[in-house]
């Protein structure tokens, strides 16, 4: 996950030694805006732990790439969650460098801190659910939709329900990238937690229509909430076609974020088998479509008398059938390349 901060929002000793941040452990904290009468403040909620993968300092911005790990398990401390949250407020408020709302006081969203309740963080699925239940009950997040990518897999066979999970994620310019193959289908399953307030909203996937088409969403009950499926069909291509794939829930109004937004690079690559089959089909099709009667007669001269007589007598028929087969094979080659049969234009 990538965070971008203005340099002034990063604690001085950290922004002056950004290289030393790499591989260090960090905690992601949600700063909830809380208003009480004429006063306002932040309420701090621990979210999850992370490892800093890289730090890039450019001009007035510092970009931090995090590898997210364990979730804070609110269910584990449910019986005294408010006590723990109050304890965390007290901890953050003791920091010299912290986020604040007062205009005349510098605000810091990246600061050094001591370890806090590491035993309260867990990689268990239950911890993720308990974290979501806690966060979507926040007043400022009750109109938000939460989801995660549960599965991303290549469809091997729809009828037999055969799927191959895609587990390898590369990073291009600090952006996650999946390698997809042209002419293949992929399934994305989202686990969805609907908003506490308001109407039901379907998630959406966008990708360049020149690269792929999308079918879905398909919705089903899957405790503790819902699951949503999408099928992505990558069009056949002989080029390497990188494009952006975005997953989000459309907000009620423009320029408002009410759900996570996942942006990936879909690196669609040609299939070697398709390329070989395409060129073989082109070669065979061209040879067959150029077959003439005199070629059949000359070839017959190489064989013994019965074969020679057959080829000489049926040369016109053989050349006609060969041309027809050649046309069919060339049409097949076009279908292999573009998933379309040749048609007359105009």
HELIX and SHEET records of a PDB file:
HELIX    1   1 UNK A    7  UNK A    9  5                                   3    
HELIX    2   2 UNK A   12  UNK A   15  1                                   4    
HELIX    3   3 UNK A   18  UNK A   21  5                                   4    
HELIX    4   4 UNK A   78  UNK A   80  5                                   3    
HELIX    5   5 UNK A   81  UNK A   93  1                                  13    
HELIX    6   6 UNK A  118  UNK A  120  5                                   3    
HELIX    7   7 UNK A  125  UNK A  135  1                                  11    
HELIX    8   8 UNK A  139  UNK A  141  5                                   3    
HELIX    9   9 UNK A  272  UNK A  289  1                                  18    
HELIX   10  10 UNK A  293  UNK A  300  1                                   8    
HELIX   11  11 UNK A  305  UNK A  313  1                                   9    
HELIX   12  12 UNK A  315  UNK A  338  1                                  24    
SHEET    1   A 4 UNK A   2  UNK A   6  0                                        
SHEET    2   A 4 UNK A  61  UNK A  72 -1                                        
SHEET    3   A 4 UNK A  39  UNK A  58 -1                                        
SHEET    4   A 4 UNK A  25  UNK A  36 -1                                        
SHEET    1   B 3 UNK A   2  UNK A   6  0                                        
SHEET    2   B 3 UNK A  61  UNK A  72 -1                                        
SHEET    3   B 3 UNK A 121  UNK A 122 -1                                        
SHEET    1   C 5 UNK A 162  UNK A 165  0                                        
SHEET    2   C 5 UNK A 146  UNK A 157 -1                                        
SHEET    3   C 5 UNK A 185  UNK A 193 -1                                        
SHEET    4   C 5 UNK A 225  UNK A 234 -1                                        
SHEET    5   C 5 UNK A 212  UNK A 222 -1                                        
SHEET    1   D 5 UNK A 170  UNK A 172  0                                        
SHEET    2   D 5 UNK A 175  UNK A 181 -1                                        
SHEET    3   D 5 UNK A 262  UNK A 269  1                                        
SHEET    4   D 5 UNK A 241  UNK A 249 -1                                        
SHEET    5   D 5 UNK A 203  UNK A 206 -1                                        
END                                                                             
